[in-house]
Amino acid sequence: MAIRAFARAGVARAVSVPEDLVRLVTAAQRQDRAAFAELYALYARTVHGILLSRVPRADVDDLLQDVFLRAMQRLPELRDPAAFSGWLATIARNCATDYFRHAAPTAELPDDVPAHDSDRVEALAVMGIIRTLPVAYCETLTLRLVEGLTGPEISARTGLTEGSVRVNLHRGMKQLRERLERRPV
Amino acid sequence: MTGDYLWDRTGWPDPELVRLERVMSTLQYQPAAGTRSDVGHARPEQTRASILMLAGTAAAVLALVLVSWQQARVPRPALGVTRLAGTPTIASRPMGDQAQLGVGRYLETDAAARASVDVASVGRVEVSPETRLGLLSTRPGNYRLDLARGTVEAFIWAPPGQFSMKTPSSTAVDLGCLYTMTVDDDGVCLVRVKMGWVGFEWRGRESFIPEGAACVTRPRLGPGTPHYEDTSAAFRTALETIDLRRGSTLERQAAVTLVLAEARPRDVLTLWHLLTRVDPDQRDRVFDRLAGLVPPPSNVTRDGVKSGDREMLDAWWDKLDLRTASWWRIWKQQWRDNAGGR
């Protein structure tokens, strides 16, 4: 199985291999726990990016687990295994929505970041700016810049069309540059 | 050409974009040791120009990769704990909102406290009030907890055989999916499976518990006979009589009679376990009842089953149509392999 081979080799690329994905999802629907673990390994970064684009970073890891818990519980209801990517992305977005529905309004506390870790300090600042962009741009840019997915990979992992992803990336990047240039030095 | 690089990393890379990628990657998803990442930073074919442009960052990237690789090889010495309510303690000291549970340490909750333990990237265990939970191992592929008393709810998605929990009944447990486990003051453990499967093993005595079923383990006796939760109280009492070998021979015969009479088609799960657990003179009755619901494969004989022939028992198990038989085979094999190394 190509996906498993890539993953095991530790060089997994987000290459969409629908027939292999279908087999993996179908196995997970039959409660094959190893198959679900493979799906987790394959999609954790994507779900992480979707959540990071929406909720405070401190809560992302907890929500990541909630997303996969929901997915595991509902997987038998998924009629078309080939639609897994978009289905999982929707669960992740809904989880983020529920987070704000149930959580008391809070301000995100600054990370406990050593002052000398300038990259991380800047990353948190830029992430704050990305979150001010329209949500479609925010999610796509987070997956591209933070999680390291390419446009075609984002499309394959979220169920969005390549055209939508391309538009979101270009327009989002343009707006991000403008806001970065306007930020005080 | 910037657009091409933004899209799929081909073409001329915009230096500012490359710098942003490097900076923002510090927030990237970090799989725990022993787990795999879903996407690598595979670089498509580069133009000579882009290669030149990236050459300056290559050494830094390589260094990062080496550091990450080395970190990934180091087992986590502790698991993260999140306070959910009250004041849980770790090693008898009150914890804050976040803490680490080290190997050999115990997390305890009183009547008002609750906590959640992140088992690396393989799952999560929620700790109820009045519970004492210890950490025995965090080696990748071998996460082991010790439930001394109280209740936990666990959701584990690790591949089979990577997670286990010890209980006072000296039962090595390899668990999967979603379940609750309660240990009382006498060391008696009750597991209730909400999703997936749970396996118990103690001195060669095995119990396999599927979704919707429950099972009790007892000190010095090991795992009891699993049963679906919608069985009658009388059915469960009869199983307890059989498991504890309680009462006279006649009373145990009566218990077997009740179980056989009440058994529904789905209770083949319970009947299969009883094949080797009832008194020897009762095994024919269990064999016949189970055979009436699911005939044994042609290579399975009555004498073989009665004598506990593992291959024959497994062959019949496979025919019970419990949906996860093949998965269980793999799990059990890995479980045994892991147990051998513990």
HADDOCK unambig.tbl for C-alpha pairs under 7 A between the chains (distance, minus, plus):
assign (segid A and resid 7 and name CA) (segid B and resid 36 and name CA) 6.63 0.50 0.50
assign (segid A and resid 7 and name CA) (segid B and resid 38 and name CA) 6.92 0.50 0.50
assign (segid A and resid 10 and name CA) (segid B and resid 36 and name CA) 6.66 0.50 0.50
assign (segid A and resid 11 and name CA) (segid B and resid 40 and name CA) 5.51 0.50 0.50
assign (segid A and resid 12 and name CA) (segid B and resid 38 and name CA) 5.98 0.50 0.50
assign (segid A and resid 12 and name CA) (segid B and resid 39 and name CA) 5.10 0.50 0.50
assign (segid A and resid 12 and name CA) (segid B and resid 40 and name CA) 5.43 0.50 0.50
assign (segid A and resid 13 and name CA) (segid B and resid 39 and name CA) 4.80 0.50 0.50
assign (segid A and resid 13 and name CA) (segid B and resid 40 and name CA) 5.40 0.50 0.50
assign (segid A and resid 13 and name CA) (segid B and resid 42 and name CA) 6.46 0.50 0.50
assign (segid A and resid 14 and name CA) (segid B and resid 39 and name CA) 5.42 0.50 0.50
assign (segid A and resid 31 and name CA) (segid B and resid 196 and name CA) 6.36 0.50 0.50
assign (segid A and resid 31 and name CA) (segid B and resid 324 and name CA) 6.85 0.50 0.50
assign (segid A and resid 32 and name CA) (segid B and resid 327 and name CA) 5.88 0.50 0.50
assign (segid A and resid 33 and name CA) (segid B and resid 157 and name CA) 6.46 0.50 0.50
assign (segid A and resid 33 and name CA) (segid B and resid 159 and name CA) 5.96 0.50 0.50
assign (segid A and resid 33 and name CA) (segid B and resid 160 and name CA) 6.69 0.50 0.50
assign (segid A and resid 34 and name CA) (segid B and resid 159 and name CA) 4.40 0.50 0.50
assign (segid A and resid 34 and name CA) (segid B and resid 160 and name CA) 6.25 0.50 0.50
assign (segid A and resid 36 and name CA) (segid B and resid 157 and name CA) 6.86 0.50 0.50
assign (segid A and resid 37 and name CA) (segid B and resid 157 and name CA) 5.72 0.50 0.50
assign (segid A and resid 37 and name CA) (segid B and resid 158 and name CA) 5.60 0.50 0.50
assign (segid A and resid 37 and name CA) (segid B and resid 159 and name CA) 5.68 0.50 0.50
assign (segid A and resid 41 and name CA) (segid B and resid 36 and name CA) 5.48 0.50 0.50
assign (segid A and resid 41 and name CA) (segid B and resid 37 and name CA) 5.62 0.50 0.50
assign (segid A and resid 41 and name CA) (segid B and resid 38 and name CA) 5.17 0.50 0.50
assign (segid A and resid 42 and name CA) (segid B and resid 37 and name CA) 6.62 0.50 0.50
assign (segid A and resid 42 and name CA) (segid B and resid 38 and name CA) 3.76 0.50 0.50
assign (segid A and resid 42 and name CA) (segid B and resid 39 and name CA) 7.00 0.50 0.50
assign (segid A and resid 43 and name CA) (segid B and resid 38 and name CA) 5.74 0.50 0.50
assign (segid A and resid 44 and name CA) (segid B and resid 38 and name CA) 6.53 0.50 0.50
assign (segid A and resid 45 and name CA) (segid B and resid 29 and name CA) 5.49 0.50 0.50
assign (segid A and resid 45 and name CA) (segid B and resid 38 and name CA) 6.16 0.50 0.50
assign (segid A and resid 48 and name CA) (segid B and resid 29 and name CA) 6.15 0.50 0.50
assign (segid A and resid 119 and name CA) (segid B and resid 23 and name CA) 5.28 0.50 0.50
assign (segid A and resid 120 and name CA) (segid B and resid 23 and name CA) 6.81 0.50 0.50
assign (segid A and resid 120 and name CA) (segid B and resid 26 and name CA) 6.01 0.50 0.50
assign (segid A and resid 123 and name CA) (segid B and resid 23 and name CA) 5.60 0.50 0.50
assign (segid A and resid 123 and name CA) (segid B and resid 24 and name CA) 4.92 0.50 0.50
assign (segid A and resid 123 and name CA) (segid B and resid 26 and name CA) 6.99 0.50 0.50
assign (segid A and resid 145 and name CA) (segid B and resid 20 and name CA) 6.92 0.50 0.50
assign (segid A and resid 145 and name CA) (segid B and resid 21 and name CA) 4.95 0.50 0.50
assign (segid A and resid 145 and name CA) (segid B and resid 24 and name CA) 6.00 0.50 0.50
assign (segid A and resid 145 and name CA) (segid B and resid 25 and name CA) 6.84 0.50 0.50
assign (segid A and resid 146 and name CA) (segid B and resid 21 and name CA) 6.66 0.50 0.50
assign (segid A and resid 146 and name CA) (segid B and resid 24 and name CA) 4.84 0.50 0.50
assign (segid A and resid 146 and name CA) (segid B and resid 25 and name CA) 4.67 0.50 0.50
assign (segid A and resid 146 and name CA) (segid B and resid 27 and name CA) 6.17 0.50 0.50
assign (segid A and resid 146 and name CA) (segid B and resid 28 and name CA) 5.28 0.50 0.50
assign (segid A and resid 147 and name CA) (segid B and resid 25 and name CA) 6.49 0.50 0.50
assign (segid A and resid 147 and name CA) (segid B and resid 28 and name CA) 5.18 0.50 0.50
assign (segid A and resid 147 and name CA) (segid B and resid 29 and name CA) 6.78 0.50 0.50
assign (segid A and resid 148 and name CA) (segid B and resid 41 and name CA) 6.43 0.50 0.50
assign (segid A and resid 150 and name CA) (segid B and resid 7 and name CA) 6.00 0.50 0.50
assign (segid A and resid 150 and name CA) (segid B and resid 8 and name CA) 4.92 0.50 0.50
assign (segid A and resid 151 and name CA) (segid B and resid 7 and name CA) 4.87 0.50 0.50
assign (segid A and resid 151 and name CA) (segid B and resid 8 and name CA) 5.72 0.50 0.50
assign (segid A and resid 152 and name CA) (segid B and resid 8 and name CA) 6.95 0.50 0.50
assign (segid A and resid 166 and name CA) (segid B and resid 7 and name CA) 6.65 0.50 0.50
